[in-house]
Amino acid sequence: MKRIGILGSRELSCKILEWMFNQDNVNIIGVVTPPFKGWWDDKLKETAINLDIQVLDSIDALIELKPDIVFSINYWKTISKSHIDAVKEGIINIHHSYLLKYRGRYSTSWAIVNTLKNNNTHGTTLHYITSKLDEGPIIDSYKCTIDPLDNAESLFTKVEQLAFKMFKANFNKIISKSSLKFLDPDPDYYFYDKNSNQNLEIKYGSPQEEVYNFIRAWSFKDRPKPYFIINGKKIKLEYEK
């Protein structure tokens, strides 16, 4: 029976934890739920406690329990090489981007910004973590269409649902280490760092479709809003369906 650790946050991590708890080939030895003041009501800690699973304060505490595999599910902290190397069968991450086309931060927003260049597609990827951010071997990747009325929030919800299906479909292959065939990443990828949303100005007079996509790309709870600057004044822009 595999010893499993979880690093995570948000609803997806709760759904995966509850589902995995009912599998008979694993023992969930600990869950790390780092505190974060965000828009969501994070219930992973509560979910773990209700399932009588140990809640830990840090990844160091989890590593000390010697997990065979660790799953990172909406875990927003950087994981060091020493931690990666300490987990016998690796740390596996869910990153919302099809074939890791969008690496780094805010992938769902940037997918909408660039939708005209990239055939209106986004997705989610299950991959092993390496010391290079969002570059590990890809176990599987699911894609979806960016619909004309999607904003960042609705598209994020869509890829979270895809990720849950993808995780369940690949879980036994990961645990048994059988039939794993890695996919090639998208060679034409983007990388956006944590500061890539600091300047959300869009030039007044830009093509209407570009403006529309930029506005809906940044329509997300607790995110800065895009804006025009007109006569020296900042005009914030919001999206309403």
N, C-alpha and C positions, 0 to 999 in steps of 0.2 A: 504494500500500500504506500503510495507516494505521500510524502510530507509536503504540504502546500502552504505558502505564505502569500498574503495579498497586501499590496500597497494601493490605496485608492481613495476615491471620493465620488460624490454625485450618485444619481439614481442607478446608472449602469453598473457600478460596482456592487450595489445592494442586490440587484437582480442576479448578477453572476454569482455572488456569494450564496444567495439562497438556493439557486439552482445547483451549484457545485456541492453544497452541503448534503444534498440528497443523492449524490453519486456514491457508489459503494467501493470505488477504487482509490479514494483519496482520504487523507486526514488533514483537515485545515488546522494548522498549528498556531496561527497568529495573523492578526490584521493590523496594519498601520494606517491610522487615519489622521494625518497632520492637520492641525487647526488652520482654518483659512476663512477670512471674512469676505465672502462672496455673495452673489445674488441667490444662490441655491440654499435650501435647507438640507444640509448634509446629514443623512441618516445612516451612514455606514457603521459608525460606532454603535449606535443603538441597535442596528440589525445584528451585528456581531454579538453583542451582549445578550440579545434575545435568543440567539442560537447557542449560547454558552461557549463562545469562541473567544480566546484570549485577545484583548486589545492592547497593543503595544505603543509606546511613545515614539519609537524611532526605528529606522531600518537597521541600525546596529543591534537593537534588541531582537529583531526578527532573525538576523543572520546568526546570532548566538544560539538560536534554536535549531540550526542546521537544516533548513528546508531543502528538499530535493529540487523544487521548482518554485519560483516566485512569479506571480502575475501582477503587472502594473496596469491599473485601470483608472484612467483620469487622475493619475498621480503626477503632480505638477513640479515635484522637486527633481533636481539633477541627481542621477545615480552614479556613484564613482566606480572606476574600474576595479578597485579592490572589493567593493560589494558585489559587482558582477562576477568577478572571478571566484568569489567565495560560495556561490550557489552552484551546486554540482551539475544540475541539468539546465541551468540558465535562467535568466529573467526575461519574461515575455511581455510585450507591451501591446496595447491597442492604441493606434494613432489614426486619427480621422483624416485620411487622405487615400485616394486610390493609388496603389503601388508606390506610396511615399512620394507622390508628386509635390505635395506641399509639406515641407519639413519645418520644424521649429514651432512657432506659436501662431495662434489665430488662423489655423488652416481653413476653417469653414468660411470665415470672412473673406480671406484672400481668394478662395475658390470662386466666390461670387464676383469679386472685383475682376477676376481674369476670365469670367465665364465666356466671353465672346471669343477668346483666343483658344479655349480648350473644350469646345463641343458641349458646353453645358453639363459637364460631368463632375461629380465629386465621389467620395467613398470613404472606406475605412480599411485599415490594414492591421493584421496580426503578425508581429515580427519579434525576433530575438533582439534584445538590447546589446549593443556593443559600446565601446568607449566613444565612438563617433555618433553624435545625436541623430536619431532617426535614419540610421544607415544599416541596421542589422538585417540578417537573412529573413526574407519574407515567407511566412508559412502560408498565408492566404490573404486575399484582398477582394472586397466586394465593392461594386460601384452602383451609383444611382444618378438619376437625372436631376439637375438643378431646374426646377420648374420656374416659369416666368413670375409667379407670385411668391416664391420662396424668399424669405429673408434669412439672416444668419441664425436666428433662433429656430425657425421651422426646419431649416436644413440640418442644424445640429441634432434636433430631435430625430430626424429621419436617419442620419448616420449612426446615432446611438442604437436605434432599433436594428439596423443592419449589423452592427457590431455584436449584438447579443446573439443573433442568428449565426454569424460567422464563428463566434467563440464556441457555441454548442456543437456546431458541425465539425470542428477541428479538435475538440477537447480530448477525445480518446486517442487520436493519433499522437497528440503531444504527450500524453501520459504514458503511452506504450512505446513511443519513439519509433513507430512503424509507419511506413508509407508516407513519410514526410518528403515532399519534393518542393524545393524552394522556387519561388517565382522571381523573375528579374524585376528590379525596380524601374520606374520610369526614368529614362536617361536624361530627359529634359525637365529637371525639377527646379522648384523655387525653394529658397530658404528665407524665412522671416524670423527675426529675433524678437525678444520680449519687448523691445522698444519700437517695433514696427508700426504700432498704432498711435504713436505720439503726435504725429502730424497728419491729421485727416482733412486737410484743406483740399478741396477740389476746385479747379480754376473755373471761375464764373464764365459762362459761355461755352463750356465743353459740350460735346455732343450729348443730346438728351439721353440716349441709352446708356452712355457711360456714367452720367450723373445718377440715373435711376439705379444702376447696378451698384454704384459706390454707396449710395444711401442705404439700400437694403442690406448690403454687406455688413454694415456696422449698426444694424438695428438688433441689438442684443442687450439684455439686462446688464446693468453695471458696466457698460462699455462707453468710452467717450464717443460723442456724436460727430459726424462729418460736418463740414461747414464751408460756406463761401466767405470771402472777404470782399465787401463792397463799400467803397468810399471810406476805407479804413476801419470798418465795423465787421465783426464776426457774426455771420448769420448761420445759426445752427440749423441742421436739416434733419427731419425725422420721417420715418416711413410708416404709413398707415395703410392696411389692406382695405 
